[in-house]
Structures are given as C-alpha cells and as structure tokens.
C-alpha cells in the first residue's frame, strides 16, 4: 500500500477537491520568472575607438607576451593562490546549498539513505517538499546563486591573473631600470676618468671633475632603492602563487628585456561583454536569484498542503516504523509581515538589477579606457626608443669632441649624461605602460574565460 492509499482516504471528500485545486494552482502559479537581462540595457554597436583591426586571442596561455617565465607563474598561481582556493570553496558551498534546496545541481535527488547507531536505515519520502508551492522558486534562486558563485570564482581567477601579470611587469621594469642605472654608473665613471685626465693636462677645471663625480655618486645612490623595489615585486609574486618568498620555485633572473605584447587584440563588440565578463554574469545571476525570491515571498501568502512521512526499512532485524502526517497551512496571522516580505524582496530585486546595469557599464568603460591607453602607450614607447638612440649618439659625439678638440665643454658632456639617463627611464616606463595597458585590455575583455580551457585550473 502506498503513502497516497494510506493517507488520502482519511481526508473528507469536499476537502480533497478543494485541496487538489489549491495545490495545482500554487504549484503552477508560483514559478519564478527568469528575466531576460540582455534586453534591458542599450550598448553601442562598436567601441568608441579606431583600433578595430586585429588578430585573435590565440596567445592567451602566454597572456600575449610569449614569455615562458610568465606562463610558469600563471600556472603556479592558478594552482596555489589561497584567494582562488577560497573562491572555489565558496562555489562548493553554494552548490551544496542548492542541492539542499532540492535543486538538481549534481544529479542527486532529494531522497537520501542514511544509517544510524541502531542498525536501521531510514528513507525520507520528501513529500512535503514536492507539495511546497515555493519550492520551484527556492530551487531557481539556489541554482542562480550557485551559478553566481561559479562566475565569482571565474572572476577571482581573472583578477588574480591580472594582478600577477601586473606585478611581473613591474618586476621586469625595476630590473630593467637597475640595468640602466648600472650602465649609467659605468658611463659616468668613464666621463669622470676623461675629465681627470683633461684636468691633469689643464684642459678641464676642478669644478668639471667634481660635477662629474657628483653625477657618479648620484647614479650609485639610486641602485639600492631600485633593488629594494624589485625585491618587493618578487615577494608579491611569491604571495600570489601561494609560496613563501624564500621558496619561490621560479627563476626570475632578468633576461635583459621587458615583456611586451605580441600583436593586437580582437576586442569584439560591446554586447560580447554580457557573456565574456564573469563579474557581469555574476551580477546577472544574482538578479535572477532575487527575482526568484519574490516568487518565494509571494507563495508564503497562500495556503499550502503538507504531506510528509518516514518509512524505516528494517535492517539487522530492526522493527518496521511508518509515520505519515498531513496538514493544511493557512497564513491567517502575520499577513502584514508576509506582505512586507514581498515588498522587501521586490526592492532587493530592483537593487540587484541596478547592480547588474552598473557592472555592464563599468565593464564597457574599463574596456574603452584600456583600448585608449594601449594605443597611446604604444605611440609613446616608439618615440621613447628614438629619443634614447639620439641621446646616446649625442653623448658619444660630445665625449669625443671634448677629448679630441675641446669644441664642447665638460658641462655639455654632463648634460648629455643626464639626458641619456632620463631617456632610458622614460623608455622603461613607456614599455611598462604598454604591457600594463595590454593586460588591462585582456582583463576588461574577460581574460579568465578565454584562459579557462587553455591554462590549467
């Protein structure tokens, strides 16, 4: 005999008919409405930029830099970063909560078998959940929040990669600056030696020699500070990959070049961000969950039929036990509070919608800014390279004229020394700006989703 046969005949006929129609109406009328958020905001057809030519994101595993050390760092960070591991744990918790609400997250049903100390097994029929009119809405909200947690983990990975690449770019910048300062020290020592020789020959003054020595000491004095900056970036990289600074595991010896992106990036269309950016998707799913919460709050205003029971299956000669109950719950009292709950749910949904709109607008703004910044940085870097070449040539000619003919003064040579230093610094900064604008652009495009199938999680 089934549960229905044991319980239903005890209910009067006129009540049975009424309850049946109430249950059908509740179960069919309280389903959550899933909003089509993609139609609620207008985006431009193309980005406001002239940079519309470009290749593809085929170099995503190398973040577009073709740098094997950077690939090692990204792989290590995705595997060992504590913040990313925490995001993954939050995702598992959200999935478990969705299963607890009866949602089919992992293919598990809402019927579970468990053992206790008496050697018996119990089978929960779960009829109360099946006749709960708010159950579909609660399940939809739980699933949406689990999906939001997934996109939150995706976004944590995107931001982690952006921060790691940014730190790596800064490390290489300070290492390059250190190389330039060491070259400046050697160049200024040479100039000082030339002036000391000229001073002995009466072709230079002591003021010239003292000025040259001051520039040499200045260049030497900058080395410790730059070394400290580079060390800070190394320590930050170690923290991002989840390792102590003394056990880094990746060779960060300077390869005498700063990372520069290879090729252009296909930015696509603004509407693509609605699916490419995990933070936008997260805000969207939270909005969907908030809408489902409205249906849950509204369902509480109506009567609900409860049929519940437990059947203990005998194990190890344990006695049989069957418990079945039924009831009709009518929210007579507290309706003011229940209606207030509906109003609160509607307000939270409205706030979630505005947060989603904000995330969309912010993502578009970030991408527009990144496109503009990269184009400007590339032009500045090209000019900086030419300036360095010209200033080095001017220094070489000035030093030759000073020694051979005296057609220039020592002050001219010292000025050229400083000009070369400034030009090299500007070149290193502009190259760093190009690399930073590139990773910002990839991140604004939803870097993590592009990497997901190419770099191990």
C-alpha positions in Angstrom: 0.0 0.0 0.0 1.4 3.4 -1.0 1.5 6.6 1.0 -1.3 8.0 -1.0 -3.6 5.0 -0.2 -2.9 5.2 3.5 -3.4 9.0 4.0 -5.7 10.3 1.3 -8.9 8.3 2.3 -8.8 9.9 5.8 -9.4 13.4 4.2 -13.1 14.3 3.7 -14.3 14.3 0.1 -15.1 18.1 -0.1 -11.7 19.0 1.4 -9.9 16.7 -1.0 -11.3 18.5 -4.0 -10.5 21.9 -2.6 -7.0 20.9 -1.6 -6.3 19.4 -5.0 -7.2 22.7 -6.8 -5.3 24.7 -4.3 -2.2 22.6 -4.8 -2.4 22.7 -8.5 -2.8 26.4 -8.5 0.0 27.0 -6.2 2.5 24.7 -7.9 1.7 26.2 -11.3 1.3 29.8 -10.4 4.3 30.4 -8.2 7.1 29.6 -10.7 9.8 32.2 -10.8 10.1 34.4 -13.8 13.6 34.4 -15.1 14.4 37.9 -16.5 15.9 38.4 -19.9 18.6 40.9 -18.7 20.4 41.1 -22.0 17.5 43.2 -23.4 17.4 45.7 -20.5 20.4 47.8 -21.5 21.4 49.5 -24.7 25.0 49.1 -25.8 26.8 50.7 -28.8 27.3 48.7 -31.9 31.1 49.2 -31.7 33.6 50.6 -29.2 34.4 54.3 -29.5 37.9 53.7 -30.8 39.7 53.5 -34.1 41.5 50.3 -33.1 39.3 47.9 -35.0 41.9 45.9 -36.8 43.4 42.9 -35.0 44.2 39.3 -34.8 42.8 36.8 -32.4 43.4 35.8 -28.7 45.4 32.8 -29.8 48.3 33.7 -27.4 46.1 33.7 -24.3 48.1 31.0 -22.5 51.1 33.3 -22.6 48.9 36.3 -21.9 50.1 37.6 -25.3 53.7 38.2 -24.1 55.3 34.9 -25.4 57.1 34.8 -22.0 57.8 31.3 -20.7 58.5 32.5 -17.1 55.2 34.3 -17.1 53.5 31.1 -18.1 55.1 29.3 -15.2 53.9 32.0 -12.8 50.3 31.9 -14.1 50.2 28.2 -13.9 51.6 28.2 -10.3 49.2 30.9 -9.2 46.1 29.2 -10.6 47.2 26.1 -8.7 48.3 27.6 -5.3 46.8 31.0 -4.7 44.9 31.0 -1.4 42.3 33.5 -2.5 41.4 31.5 -5.6 41.1 28.3 -3.4 38.7 30.2 -1.1 36.6 31.2 -4.1 36.5 27.6 -5.2 35.4 26.6 -1.6 32.6 29.2 -1.7 31.5 27.7 -5.0 31.3 24.2 -3.5 29.3 25.6 -0.6 26.8 27.3 -2.9 26.4 24.1 -4.9 25.7 22.2 -1.7 23.1 24.7 -0.6 21.4 24.4 -4.0 21.3 20.6 -3.5 19.9 21.1 -0.1 17.1 23.1 -1.6 16.3 20.2 -3.8 17.9 21.6 -7.0 19.4 19.1 -9.4 22.9 20.6 -9.2 24.9 17.3 -9.3 22.2 14.9 -10.5 21.3 14.0 -6.9 17.6 13.7 -5.9 16.1 14.8 -2.6 15.7 11.2 -1.3 18.7 10.1 0.8 19.5 6.8 2.6 21.5 7.1 5.9 22.5 4.7 8.7 22.3 5.2 12.5 23.6 3.5 15.6 20.5 1.2 15.9 21.4 -0.6 12.7 18.4 0.7 10.8 18.1 2.6 7.6 15.6 5.4 7.0 14.1 6.5 3.7 12.7 10.1 3.7 9.9 10.3 1.1 10.2 14.1 0.9 6.5 14.6 0.0 6.3 17.9 1.9 9.0 19.4 -0.4 7.2 18.2 -3.5 3.9 19.9 -2.5 5.5 23.1 -1.3 4.4 25.9 -3.7 7.5 27.9 -3.1 9.8 25.1 -3.9 10.4 25.9 -7.6 11.2 29.4 -6.8 13.6 28.4 -4.0 15.3 25.9 -6.3 15.7 28.5 -9.0 17.2 31.0 -6.6 19.6 28.4 -5.2 20.7 27.4 -8.7 21.2 31.0 -9.7 23.3 31.7 -6.6 25.3 28.6 -7.3 25.9 29.9 -10.8 26.8 33.3 -9.4 29.4 31.5 -7.2 30.8 29.9 -10.3 31.2 33.2 -12.0 32.6 34.7 -8.8 35.3 32.0 -8.9 35.9 32.8 -12.6 36.2 36.5 -11.8 38.6 35.7 -8.9 40.8 33.9 -11.4 40.6 36.8 -13.9 41.6 39.3 -11.3 44.4 37.1 -9.9 45.9 36.7 -13.4 45.7 40.4 -14.0 47.3 41.2 -10.6 50.1 38.6 -11.2 50.9 39.8 -14.7 50.9 43.4 -13.4 53.3 42.5 -10.6 55.5 40.7 -13.1 55.6 43.7 -15.4 56.6 45.9 -12.5 59.3 43.5 -11.5 60.8 43.5 -15.0 60.5 47.3 -15.1 62.6 47.7 -11.9 65.1 45.1 -13.2 65.4 47.0 -16.4 65.8 50.2 -14.5 68.6 48.6 -12.5 70.4 47.6 -15.6 70.1 51.1 -17.0 71.4 52.6 -13.7 74.4 50.3 -13.8 75.1 51.3 -17.3 74.9 55.0 -16.2 77.4 54.3 -13.4 79.8 52.8 -16.0 79.3 55.7 -18.4 79.7 58.4 -15.7 82.8 56.7 -14.4 84.2 56.9 -17.9 83.4 60.6 -18.2 85.0 61.2 -14.8 88.2 59.5 -15.9 88.3 61.5 -19.1 87.9 64.8 -17.1 90.5 63.8 -14.6 92.9 63.3 -17.5 92.0 66.6 -19.0 92.4 68.3 -15.6 95.9 67.0 -15.5 96.5 68.4 -18.9 95.0 71.7 -18.0 92.1 71.3 -20.4 89.4 70.9 -17.7 88.7 72.5 -14.3 88.3 71.1 -10.9 84.7 72.1 -11.0 84.2 69.9 -14.0 85.7 66.9 -12.2 83.6 67.5 -9.0 80.4 67.8 -11.0 81.2 64.5 -12.8 81.9 62.8 -9.5 78.6 64.1 -8.1 76.7 62.5 -11.0 78.5 59.3 -10.5 77.7 59.2 -6.8 74.0 60.0 -7.6 73.7 57.1 -10.0 75.3 54.7 -7.4 72.9 56.0 -4.8 69.9 55.1 -6.8 70.8 51.4 -7.1 69.8 50.2 -3.5 66.3 51.8 -3.8 65.7 50.2 -7.2 66.9 46.8 -5.9 64.5 47.1 -2.9 61.6 47.8 -5.3 62.5 44.8 -7.4 62.6 42.6 -4.2 59.2 43.8 -3.2 57.7 42.7 -6.5 59.4 39.3 -6.2 57.8 38.9 -2.7 54.4 39.9 -4.1 54.7 37.3 -6.8 55.6 34.7 -4.2 52.4 35.6 -2.2 50.3 35.4 -5.4 51.4 31.9 -6.2 50.9 30.8 -2.6 54.6 30.2 -1.7 57.0 31.7 0.9 59.4 34.2 -0.5 62.4 32.0 0.2 60.8 29.0 -1.6 59.7 30.7 -4.8 60.4 27.9 -7.3 60.5 30.1 -10.4 63.7 31.6 -11.9 63.2 35.3 -12.1 66.6 36.3 -13.3 66.4 39.3 -15.6 66.6 38.3 -19.3 67.6 41.8 -20.3 64.2 42.7 -21.8 60.9 43.9 -20.6 57.7 41.9 -21.5 55.9 43.5 -24.5 52.7 42.2 -26.0 52.8 40.5 -29.4 50.3 41.7 -31.9 46.9 43.3 -31.4 43.8 42.1 -29.6 40.3 41.5 -31.1 38.1 43.5 -28.8 34.8 42.2 -30.4 31.6 44.1 -29.8 30.3 45.7 -26.6 27.4 43.2 -26.4 30.0 40.4 -26.1 30.9 41.6 -22.6 27.5 40.4 -21.3 28.8 36.8 -21.7 32.6 37.3 -21.6 32.9 39.1 -18.3 32.4 36.8 -15.3 31.6 39.8 -13.0 28.8 40.8 -15.3 27.5 37.2 -15.4 27.7 37.0 -11.6 25.6 40.2 -11.2 23.1 38.8 -13.7 22.6 35.5 -11.8 22.2 37.3 -8.5 19.5 39.4 -10.2 17.8 36.2 -11.4 18.0 34.8 -7.8 16.5 38.0 -6.4 13.6 37.7 -8.8 13.0 34.1 -7.8 13.0 35.3 -4.1 10.0 37.4 -5.0 8.0 34.3 -6.0 9.1 32.6 -2.8 7.8 35.6 -0.7 4.6 35.7 -2.6 4.0 31.9 -2.2 4.1 32.4 1.6 0.8 34.4 1.3 -1.2 31.4 0.1 -2.3 28.1 1.8 -0.1 25.1 1.4 -0.8 21.4 1.7 1.7 19.3 3.6 2.0 15.5 3.2 5.1 14.1 4.9 6.3 10.8 6.2 9.1 8.5 7.0 9.4 4.8 6.3 12.2 3.0 8.2 13.4 -0.1 6.3 14.3 -2.9 8.6 18.0 -3.7 8.8 19.5 -6.3 11.2 16.1 -7.4 12.4 15.1 -3.8 13.5 11.4 -3.1 13.8 9.4 -1.5 11.0 8.2 2.0 11.6 5.9 4.1 9.4 4.9 7.6 10.2 2.6 9.6 7.9 1.1 13.0 8.5 -0.9 15.6 6.6 -2.0 19.1 7.1 -3.2 22.3 5.6 -1.3 25.5 6.4 -3.3 28.8 6.0 -1.4 32.0 6.7 -4.2 33.8 8.6 -2.0 35.7 11.1 1.1 37.7 10.2 0.0 38.6 6.7 1.2 42.2 7.2 4.7 40.9 7.8 4.4 38.5 4.8 3.4 41.3 2.5 6.2 43.4 3.8 8.5 40.5 3.0 7.2 40.6 -0.6 7.9 44.3 -0.8 11.5 43.8 0.6 12.1 41.0 -2.0 10.9 43.3 -4.8 13.2 46.1 -3.5 16.2 43.7 -3.4 15.5 42.6 -6.9 15.4 46.2 -8.1 18.7 46.8 -6.4 20.2 43.7 -7.9 19.1 44.9 -11.4 20.8 48.2 -10.9 23.9 46.5 -9.7 23.9 44.4 -12.9 23.5 47.5 -15.0 26.4 49.1 -13.2 28.6 46.1 -13.8 27.8 46.3 -17.5 28.5 50.0 -17.8 31.7 49.6 -15.7 33.0 46.8 -17.9 32.4 48.9 -21.1 34.2 51.9 -19.5 37.1 49.7 -18.5 37.5 48.3 -22.0 37.2 51.7 -23.7 39.9 53.1 -21.3 42.2 50.1 -21.9 41.9 50.4 -25.7 42.8 54.1 -25.5 45.6 53.6 -23.0 47.3 50.9 -25.0 47.2 52.9 -28.3 48.7 56.0 -26.5 51.3 53.9 -24.7 52.5 52.3 -27.9 53.0 55.7 -29.6 54.9 57.0 -26.6 57.1 53.9 -26.5 58.0 54.2 -30.1 59.0 57.9 -29.6 61.0 57.0 -26.4 63.1 54.4 -28.3 64.1 57.1 -30.9 64.9 59.6 -28.1 67.2 57.1 -26.4 69.1 56.4 -29.6 69.5 60.1 -30.3 70.7 61.0 -26.8 73.2 58.1 -26.7 74.5 59.3 -30.1 74.8 62.9 -28.8 76.7 61.7 -25.7 79.2 59.7 -27.8 79.8 62.7 -30.1 80.1 65.1 -27.1 82.6 62.9 -25.3 84.7 62.5 -28.5 84.7 66.3 -29.1 85.7 67.0 -25.5 88.7 64.7 -25.7 89.9 65.3 -29.2 89.2 69.0 -30.0 87.7 70.7 -26.9 84.9 72.1 -29.1 82.4 71.2 -26.3 82.6 71.8 -22.6 82.6 69.3 -19.7 79.2 70.7 -18.8 77.9 69.7 -22.2 79.0 66.1 -21.7 77.5 66.0 -18.2 74.2 67.3 -19.6 74.2 64.6 -22.2 74.8 62.0 -19.4 71.7 63.2 -17.6 69.7 63.3 -20.8 70.6 59.7 -21.6 69.5 58.7 -18.0 66.2 60.4 -18.4 65.6 59.0 -21.9 66.3 55.4 -20.7 63.9 55.9 -17.7 61.2 57.2 -20.0 61.7 54.2 -22.3 61.4 51.7 -19.5 58.3 53.5 -18.2 56.6 53.6 -21.6 57.3 49.9 -22.2 55.8 49.1 -18.8 52.8 51.2 -19.7 52.3 49.3 -23.0 52.4 46.0 -21.1 50.1 47.2 -18.3 47.6 48.5 -20.9 47.7 45.2 -22.7 46.9 43.1 -19.6 44.2 45.6 -18.6 42.7 45.2 -22.0 42.6 41.4 -21.8 41.2 41.6 -18.3 38.5 44.0 -19.4 37.6 41.6 -22.2 37.1 38.8 -19.7 40.6 37.3 -19.6 39.8 34.4 -17.4 37.1 32.9 -19.6 39.5 33.0 -22.5 42.1 31.2 -20.5 39.8 28.6 -18.8 40.3 25.9 -21.4 44.0 26.6 -22.1 45.7 27.1 -18.7 45.1 24.5 -16.0 42.7 25.4 -13.2 
